[in-house]
Amino acid sequence: MNTHTPPHTDGEYDMPSAEAMLAGTLALMTGHAQSACPRQRCLMSEKIVSNLAQMAQHPGFSANFQAVTERIRPIWALLTQADGTFTRGATSTQLELQTLWCNTARRLQ
């Protein structure tokens, strides 16, 4: 019996809370990598850190997955601090450098 439910055509998806948290976090990570706006990057990285902390405690994930999210959370926390530094008082040169760190594929071609 096929228990897989196809996604709705209107862009809505039905999924367990753990999968929804993971999907949302991946979307935030993608947005963070593509954004050139320091304020947006700072806000997204803060939410990513929060989501990673929640996933590290979520009963819907295996102990190994929880350990991975707990290991990468401090890395994202450091990135959040760096994003916040750029947001609060960066020079234009620093902002240009930050933009170069995560260029989208469209900009590289």
N, C-alpha and C positions, 0 to 999 in steps of 0.2 A: 504494500500500500504506500502510495506517495503522500508523505505528510508535509512536503515542502509547499509553502504558500507563496505564490508569485507576488512581487511587489505591486502595489496599486499603481494604476496608470497616472494618477494625479501627483505622484512624487511622495506619497505617504507610505510608510513601511510599518509593519507590525513586527516587533522583535522583542526578545527578552531585555530586561533592564541592563544587564551586563553588556550585551551586544550594542545596545543603544549608547551606552557610556563610551564604549570603545570606538564606535563609529563617529560619535561626536568629537572625541579627542583626536582621532585621525584627521577629521575635517579641520579642526583648529590648528593642528600641526601643519597641514597643507597651507592654510591661510597664513600662518606665521611665516612660512618659508617664502611665500609669494608677495607678502605685503612690503611696501617700501615706506609705509607710514610708521614712524617710531611709536606713536601713541597706540595704534592698533596692535602692533607687535607686542607692546608691553601688556596690554589688556589680555590678548590671546595667551601669552606665556603664563600670566597669572592664573588663568582658567585651566590651562593645561596642567600646571602644578597641582591645582585643586583636584582635577579629575584623576590624576595619577595617584594622589593620596586616597581618594575614594575607591579606586580600582584595587589598590593594595589591600583594602579591607573588605572588598565585596565578596560575599559568599558564592556568587555565580562564577567566579574564576578559580582556577586551580591554584594550589600553593606555589607552583613554579611560576605561573603567570604573575601572581601577586608579588613574588620576590623580584621579578624583572621590573615591574612598575615601581617598586620601592627603590630599586637600584638606580633607575634613570630619573627619578623625581628630583634628587639634589642637583643633577646636571641642568635640568630645566629651571630649577630655582636660581641657579647662578645666571642662566640666560635671562631670567626675569629681572634680576638685578642690573644686568648690563643694558637691557632694553629700557629700564627705568632711568638709568643714568643718561642715556641718549635723549629720553623724553624730557627730562628736567633741565638739562643745561648743556646740550651738545652744541659744538660748533658746526658750521656747515660742512667742514671737511670730515668730521666724525660721522655726520649723517650720510655723506656720500660713501664713506667706507662701509658703513653698515649696509647700505643698499647693495653694494658689490658683494657682500658675503653670501647672499641668498638670491641671486638672480633667477628669474623664471626661465624656462627653456626658450620661450619666445624671444627673450632678450639676448640669449646666447647665440642664436642662429643668425 
